[in-house]
Amino acid sequence: MTEVIVPQASVREAASVREISVRGAASLGDAVAHLVGLRELPAAEPTPIPAWSAPSGVPDLGVVIGQPLARRALEIAIAGRHSLALSGPPGIGKTLILRCGEGLLPPLEEGEAVEVSRIHSVAGLIDRREPVIRRRPFRAPHHTVSTQALVGGGSRVRPGEASLAHRGVLMLDEMLQFRADALDALRQPLESGIVTIARVEGALTLPARFTLLAAFNPCPCGWRGSHRHACRCEDGAARRYASRLSGPLRDRLDLWVAMDEPELRGAPDGAEPSSVVAERVHAAWRLQVERQGLANAELQGALGADGGLSARLGGLLQQRGRRFALSPRRLHRVARVARTIADLAGAPAVRQPDLDEALAYRPERAT
């Protein structure tokens, strides 16, 4: 398609798509007159892609007390678009740390910006005065959200939170409080980056390639595994609560950190501010774009020597996989996380410490 006629109110939005002539019509008569050659509609000037600016009002990692492992896992997750789960007692900073992730997101590439803007336009959430979205979405639905609202659907199909978070972040605070069927509906987008909605007249596919950031308590009372508070839950209740996160969904989490209460200090502990961490994240993202054109989490198949994983480290990974009884899918995820860790360090290839660190973030087994 080389030319399109749109309603006058949609000209700026449509003109953000490159290599296409956009003409605005105030009425159907104007469109017909143009098509039969009576009165030409002027072609619109291309809408400029706005400059990226960091979001305001976002918590800073520098104010987080302790939790260096969770802060590091967030950096890796945002840099390579890996899914992350933080588990631990109430009030230790799980939600705060995940909220800091919005301040680490790199700007959208031009093609990504058009994708995201198109989805938000379909959902009726676009600002026609600024029709091109440059910041990556950061969606944080409440745990009472329905399955349709989370993944899309309804009598008039609209994008759900999973699609509205496309190319950005979907944050699920108190993840185990979400409906079990809603959580399981996220398995497809986490694996393939799309949501398929079946209808009588056919199936509709919506894009939904997002970074999942999740936080939850380990049991109903929240204190299971804590060193400072006794858990009041019966073993059966705790197991049922943990089983709300199904095995297949658990296996699709790239990084998992079990957090505990930090030591209280009278002064900050020297944690890096978000601005410093964001510089590393943005640099690691540029390396991925230049090397392969997509995020490390989106790499398909085994990561070989061309992806920076030597035969020696590949053999070591297989050995660790047998030792820890890891599935092939888990081994592939570990390799991709290790590639991101190497990118954050500016290393051209994965090193053994990168692999060891990636293995340390493997999800806990269900009990």
Number of C-alpha atoms within 10 A of each C-alpha: 6 8 10 14 19 17 14 12 13 17 23 21 23 25 24 21 21 15 11 15 18 26 23 22 20 12 11 10 10 16 19 14 13 17 13 9 9 10 12 14 18 12 16 14 13 18 17 14 16 14 9 13 10 14 12 8 8 15 18 20 23 19 17 22 19 21 19 14 13 24 23 13 24 26 25 27 25 28 30 26 28 28 25 26 28 26 21 23 22 16 11 17 22 27 19 16 22 23 20 22 24 27 21 26 25 24 19 19 14 16 10 17 22 22 19 25 22 20 22 23 16 12 15 11 13 18 13 13 10 15 26 28 24 22 22 23 21 22 20 16 17 15 16 10 13 16 20 17 17 22 26 21 19 11 6 7 14 20 26 22 23 31 29 29 26 27 24 28 26 26 29 23 23 17 22 22 18 20 16 15 11 17 20 16 19 21 19 15 20 22 13 12 19 21 25 17 16 11 11 5 6 7 10 12 11 22 21 28 24 27 24 24 28 23 23 22 24 23 24 20 15 21 20 19 16 15 10 9 12 12 17 13 15 10 13 9 13 19 16 13 16 18 15 18 19 14 12 10 17 17 19 19 21 26 26 21 24 17 21 21 18 12 8 10 9 5 7 12 13 11 16 15 15 20 15 12 20 20 15 19 25 18 16 25 26 17 19 19 13 9 11 11 12 16 20 25 23 17 15 10 10 16 20 13 14 8 18 18 24 16 11 10 18 18 12 13 21 14 12 15 17 10 9 11 11 16 12 13 12 19 21 20 29 28 27 28 29 28 28 32 27 22 26 22 14 13 15 13 17 24 17 16 12 21 23 14 15 23 23 12 21 20 19 12 8 11 9
